[in-house]
């Protein structure tokens, strides 16, 4: 049965805990264990685990109470997302006729609490199974004359063998409520018509629409004005941007690191600190300030005019090409310092004899960079490159603070939110959400698309990385 | 003798190449520092409040700074206070969350550990902004948006912070398990091992976590804008100062924006430069381990 096999100071708790599954407990258990399936905690009560039994029982009672008085309602409303929307009626009050609105069902709450109730049911099932296992475990121990864990022992194990449960509890609750639940909710929103005009309570109810939103997004009806046209255009730029932003920073950052770390260069710390300043100063200040420098009445244009290099101010942010080049160039300015720091750390680890040997063989500095530095860096930082690539695809701050997604793409402007030439998928999503129509369902479709793209990319690259790592060690 | 000559030639060559490296480094430094020098200079300009085509102020003065801290002129002090409160709380809570997650995932081997980590990875691939729509509405129901955005923002920043455990887990992985085990044999429980053995060794990563958590809220734009929607009293410095650069405000507030930027940047930058060593360690370690 495994009991006693894992003896030893380290596994004292596991040794006591019989690892049967709940089905086995239900079949082989005695009457008390079997009855625990109906009255949770009963098996524990009978074997003297009073507090543990009480906790189970209380959880069951609470669950039943909740399901009867709340959960059943939310679940029953989930398929329809609400039946009666806000109703208006004319009421005569003090001789004046006013329109009175009564708010009824709330689709938003129905969807939210519906999901929560399903979460709760899953949690209940797990607890129910655990309850059976524990009852069976206690029964077996009692039969073999072993000590049954008391509540005190349970508590003790929470700071010892099961310390991980204590440590993980708070972060996991936070992640569940503030990340997991919203994600589930928003995925479901993609299948509804939830937007500003159907907010589920005040304006009107929203309802399930199946795959209609995906059809709107991914069919070409409407030509270049369709969502699909806008989506493909933005996706194309998002990928171009991510490639440029990632690799320009990467290569230039390594070069700057090489410059600073070159033998015989003095004031290394000074050069480094100057670059690091850009990291230290909150990005919104530097990005907003630099963006304004390139305004038509900004400093750059004024200087160029003063020097008579140009006749009229250049509208950097108003021209698609210059706006796109500028966001990439300014992103280099922001990004090089990070890469410089990372590269400096890694460059130190490249064995110096590699360079010595190549020098004897007559390699030029460029060849050394091409055949020693880059392969080594690429090998070590491949996972970083991947996260940095996906991070750039979703680089909201840089785009939003620099160009705000502009200049507006007139050809695609019928798609919600107004699509700009430097818009990434993520800023488009933001625009759709905060725009006048608040098309949450479309934002949700875009969010799912972003996830699909990023996840596929990550999966592909990680698989390749795995095989690379098996091939052998670089150093 | 031939060898010596070659050595000399190498030295001269080295000197020339170093000369070019110095020139490049100076150019880089100028490019990187110019915007910051400009922003400081502009913040002392009092003759005009809009964007102008020259860098050196014609009339120097502290008027922009005085306006900044005058509650009758603007809400900057409120924004500053908001951001400071948020970042202090976030620094403490996030560090706690991240350490809990990373220590556990590095030290314990339990059922579903791998599955749990993969699940966190997948969750992280969803654009975080998506959840904002629903979080905004929930927080609004709780009355934690608009003017009360500070507690709302703290919740949003801290609740899921455990997901950023990777770098610090990588660090814990480098502390040998044998240390834990010998302490456990000596009779310490896990809680004691954590505080007495691991924490002192993990000082660099703890400082790194505190530093990044503290700096985050100063630059956050997306969430802060969402949650403080519409009210000036609930804004953080990023959203507040950015509102001064909109088309209708920029001509009156441009120099005040510069002054505000300087006031925001000074403490954060000093703190950062002071703790730079730890930051570099964290970033480098994180990049290598992915």
Interface residues (C-beta under 8 A of the other chain):
Chain A: X9 X10 X108 X112 X159 X160 X161 X163 X164 X167 X168 X170 X171 X172 X174 X175 X177 X178 X179 X180 X181 X182 X183 X185 X186 X189 X256 X259 X260 X262 X263 X264 X265 X271 X273 X274 X275 X276 X277 X278 X279 X280 X281 X282 X283 X284 X285 X286 X288 X289 X290 X292 X293 X295 X297 X298 X299 X301 X302 X303 X305 X306 X333 X337 X338 X341 X342 X344 X345 X346 X380 X381 X382 X383 X384 X386 X387 X390 X394 X396 X397 X400 X401 X426 X429 X430 X433 X434 X440 X443 X444 X447 X450 X451 X454 X455 X458
Chain B: X14 X17 X18 X21 X22 X24 X25 X28 X29 X31 X32 X33 X35 X36 X38 X39 X50 X51 X52 X53 X54 X55 X96 X97 X100 X101 X103 X104 X107 X108 X110 X120 X121 X122 X123 X125 X126 X127 X128 X129 X130 X131 X132 X133 X134 X135 X137 X138 X155 X156 X158 X159 X160 X161 X162 X163 X184 X185 X189 X190 X191 X194 X215 X218 X219 X221 X222 X226 X237 X238 X241 X242 X245 X250 X254 X257 X258 X261 X264 X265 X268 X269 X272 X273 X276 X279 X280 X283 X284 X285 X286 X287 X288 X289 X290
